[in-house]
């Protein structure tokens, strides 16, 4: 009985985790139109603020996507392991 509760909690946490990954992926995709609308040069830097230019933002978005894909692949590996054990932790 206790194991079933723990296993269902593990499944629920994994679903929350994969849902969070999907939420981040959607947010990155929704940023694309904003990035495309940026000018190629950085605006002025008044009062000590530093604003990245379009190239820097594109590089950061690409890096974030790469890391998210890597995280998703690792999660899939662990999902196979958990499924094979009946979600026992």
GROMACS elastic network, one bead per residue, 0.5 to 0.9 nm:
[ bonds ]
;  ai    aj funct       b0    kb
    1     4     6  0.51757   500
    1     5     6  0.65346   500
    1     6     6  0.88046   500
    2     5     6  0.51760   500
    2     6     6  0.62626   500
    2     7     6  0.85527   500
    3     6     6  0.50154   500
    3     7     6  0.59152   500
    3     8     6  0.84442   500
    3    88     6  0.74744   500
    4     8     6  0.60070   500
    4     9     6  0.84439   500
    4    88     6  0.83856   500
    5     8     6  0.51667   500
    5     9     6  0.61373   500
    5    10     6  0.86200   500
    6     9     6  0.50278   500
    6    10     6  0.61941   500
    6    11     6  0.87020   500
    6    87     6  0.87208   500
    6    88     6  0.75880   500
    6    89     6  0.77945   500
    7    11     6  0.62537   500
    7    12     6  0.85944   500
    7    86     6  0.76856   500
    7    87     6  0.52341   500
    7    88     6  0.52849   500
    7    89     6  0.68731   500
    8    11     6  0.50214   500
    8    12     6  0.60903   500
    8    13     6  0.85635   500
    8    87     6  0.75152   500
    8    88     6  0.88548   500
    9    13     6  0.60617   500
    9    14     6  0.84865   500
   10    13     6  0.51667   500
   10    14     6  0.61273   500
   10    15     6  0.86109   500
   10    82     6  0.89832   500
   10    87     6  0.65875   500
   10    88     6  0.76830   500
   10    89     6  0.71878   500
   11    14     6  0.51109   500
   11    15     6  0.61899   500
   11    16     6  0.86532   500
   11    82     6  0.87491   500
   11    87     6  0.64649   500
   12    15     6  0.51005   500
   12    16     6  0.62265   500
   12    17     6  0.86028   500
   13    16     6  0.50042   500
   13    17     6  0.60967   500
   13    18     6  0.86552   500
   14    18     6  0.61727   500
   14    19     6  0.84219   500
   14    75     6  0.86240   500
   14    79     6  0.81305   500
   15    18     6  0.51825   500
   15    19     6  0.59860   500
   15    20     6  0.85446   500
   16    20     6  0.61509   500
   16    21     6  0.87052   500
   17    20     6  0.51081   500
   17    21     6  0.63890   500
   17    22     6  0.87705   500
   17    75     6  0.88067   500
   18    21     6  0.50072   500
   18    22     6  0.62838   500
   18    23     6  0.86494   500
   18    72     6  0.77456   500
   18    75     6  0.78152   500
   19    22     6  0.50660   500
   19    23     6  0.61767   500
   19    24     6  0.87404   500
   20    24     6  0.62918   500
   20    25     6  0.86281   500
   21    24     6  0.52636   500
   21    25     6  0.62866   500
   21    26     6  0.87776   500
   21    68     6  0.71892   500
   21    71     6  0.82358   500
   21    72     6  0.71799   500
   22    26     6  0.62184   500
   22    27     6  0.86137   500
   23    26     6  0.51803   500
   23    27     6  0.62255   500
   23    28     6  0.87165   500
   24    28     6  0.61985   500
   24    29     6  0.86548   500
   24    68     6  0.81464   500
   25    28     6  0.51787   500
   25    29     6  0.63271   500
   25    30     6  0.87006   500
   25    65     6  0.74668   500
   25    68     6  0.74992   500
   26    29     6  0.50676   500
   26    30     6  0.61363   500
   26    31     6  0.86746   500
   27    30     6  0.50369   500
   27    31     6  0.63024   500
   28    31     6  0.51661   500
   28    32     6  0.69149   500
   28    61     6  0.70699   500
   28    64     6  0.82082   500
   28    65     6  0.75591   500
   29    32     6  0.54660   500
   29    33     6  0.82659   500
   30    33     6  0.66949   500
   30    34     6  0.78362   500
   31    34     6  0.53279   500
   31    35     6  0.62027   500
   31    36     6  0.87035   500
   31    61     6  0.86650   500
   32    35     6  0.50544   500
   32    36     6  0.60982   500
   32    37     6  0.86222   500
   32    58     6  0.89077   500
   32    61     6  0.87645   500
   33    36     6  0.50478   500
   33    37     6  0.62221   500
   33    38     6  0.88921   500
   34    37     6  0.51628   500
   34    38     6  0.66241   500
   35    38     6  0.53417   500
   35    39     6  0.87253   500
   35    54     6  0.67942   500
   35    57     6  0.71691   500
   35    58     6  0.72134   500
   36    39     6  0.80674   500
   36    54     6  0.81560   500
   38    41     6  0.83509   500
   38    42     6  0.88415   500
   38    53     6  0.80166   500
   38    54     6  0.60675   500
   39    42     6  0.72962   500
   39    43     6  0.84157   500
   39    53     6  0.77535   500
   39    54     6  0.65720   500
   40    53     6  0.65276   500
   40    54     6  0.53845   500
   40    55     6  0.72439   500
   41    52     6  0.88481   500
   41    53     6  0.55748   500
   41    54     6  0.67892   500
   41    55     6  0.85299   500
   42    45     6  0.82400   500
   42    50     6  0.89399   500
   42    51     6  0.64785   500
   42    52     6  0.61602   500
   42    54     6  0.71643   500
   43    51     6  0.69641   500
   43    52     6  0.84672   500
   43    53     6  0.76122   500
   44    49     6  0.88262   500
   44    50     6  0.84407   500
   44    51     6  0.80360   500
   45    48     6  0.63744   500
   45    49     6  0.54147   500
   45    50     6  0.55923   500
   45    51     6  0.67629   500
   46    49     6  0.58453   500
   46    50     6  0.80351   500
   47    50     6  0.89073   500
   52    55     6  0.79416   500
   52    56     6  0.57535   500
   52    57     6  0.63824   500
   53    56     6  0.54200   500
   53    57     6  0.63745   500
   53    58     6  0.87581   500
   54    57     6  0.51065   500
   54    58     6  0.60955   500
   54    59     6  0.85569   500
   55    58     6  0.51496   500
   55    59     6  0.61658   500
   55    60     6  0.86389   500
   56    59     6  0.50856   500
   56    60     6  0.61514   500
   56    61     6  0.85845   500
   57    60     6  0.50703   500
   57    61     6  0.61035   500
   57    62     6  0.85655   500
   58    61     6  0.50799   500
   58    62     6  0.61217   500
   58    63     6  0.85884   500
   59    62     6  0.51019   500
   59    63     6  0.61513   500
   59    64     6  0.85702   500
   60    63     6  0.50888   500
   60    64     6  0.60743   500
   60    65     6  0.85538   500
   61    64     6  0.50762   500
   61    65     6  0.61351   500
   61    66     6  0.85798   500
   62    65     6  0.51133   500
   62    66     6  0.61566   500
   62    67     6  0.86766   500
   63    66     6  0.50284   500
   63    67     6  0.61803   500
   63    68     6  0.85056   500
   64    67     6  0.51745   500
   64    68     6  0.60294   500
   64    69     6  0.85533   500
   65    68     6  0.50339   500
   65    69     6  0.60893   500
   65    70     6  0.85639   500
   66    69     6  0.51932   500
   66    70     6  0.62701   500
   66    71     6  0.86969   500
   67    70     6  0.50150   500
   67    71     6  0.61514   500
   67    72     6  0.85777   500
   68    71     6  0.50043   500
   68    72     6  0.60984   500
   68    73     6  0.86048   500
   69    72     6  0.50296   500
   69    73     6  0.61902   500
   69    74     6  0.86921   500
   70    73     6  0.51243   500
   70    74     6  0.63026   500
   70    75     6  0.86300   500
   71    74     6  0.51596   500
   71    75     6  0.61502   500
   71    76     6  0.86730   500
   72    75     6  0.50215   500
   72    76     6  0.62409   500
   72    77     6  0.87824   500
   73    76     6  0.51178   500
   73    77     6  0.64396   500
   73    78     6  0.88845   500
   74    77     6  0.51161   500
   74    78     6  0.64405   500
   74    79     6  0.86155   500
   75    78     6  0.51468   500
   75    79     6  0.60257   500
   75    80     6  0.87530   500
   76    80     6  0.63653   500
   76    81     6  0.87437   500
   77    80     6  0.54002   500
   77    81     6  0.65959   500
   77    82     6  0.88952   500
   78    82     6  0.61052   500
   78    83     6  0.84990   500
   79    82     6  0.50711   500
   79    83     6  0.59897   500
   79    84     6  0.84706   500
   79    87     6  0.85745   500
   80    83     6  0.51693   500
   80    84     6  0.61271   500
   80    85     6  0.87125   500
   81    84     6  0.52268   500
   81    85     6  0.64722   500
   81    86     6  0.88128   500
   81    87     6  0.82728   500
   82    85     6  0.51249   500
   82    86     6  0.61399   500
   82    88     6  0.65618   500
   82    89     6  0.73966   500
   83    87     6  0.54364   500
   83    88     6  0.83433   500
   84    87     6  0.74736   500
   84    88     6  0.89658   500
   85    88     6  0.55773   500
   85    89     6  0.80786   500
   86    89     6  0.88234   500
